[in-house]
Amino acid sequence: MSQMNVRLDAETRQRLENLAKRTGRTKSFYAVEAIQQYLEEWEDYFIAKDALEQFRQSDDEAIDLKDMDWGE
C-alpha cells in the first residue's frame, strides 16, 4: 500500500479526528473510505456521461419509460 500526504483545513482535520476518536477507527480508515466512495461516484458519472454521448451520436431512438419492459 502506498502513502499520500494531504493538506486539510483545520475544521476538516478536527472533524476527522473527532470521528476517529468516537468510533475507534483511524483517520486513515475514513480518508481511504471517503476517497473510494468519491472515486466510485465519479467513475459512475463518467460512464453514464460517455454512454449518453455515445447514444446521442448514434442513430438509435429513445424508448419512452412507459414502453419499457422491466421484466415483471
C-alpha positions, 0 to 999 in steps of 0.5 A: 500500500502506498502513502499520500500526504494531504493538506486539510483545513483545520475544521476538516482535520478536527472533524476527522479526528473527532470521528476517529476518536468516537468510533475507534477507527483511524483517520486513515480508515475514513480518508481511504473510505471517503476517497473510494466512495468519491472515486466510485461516484465519479467513475459512475458519472463518467460512464453514464456521461460517455454512454449518453454521448455515445447514444446521442451520436448514434442513430438509435431512438429513445424508448419512452419509460412507459414502453419499457419492459422491466421484466415483471 
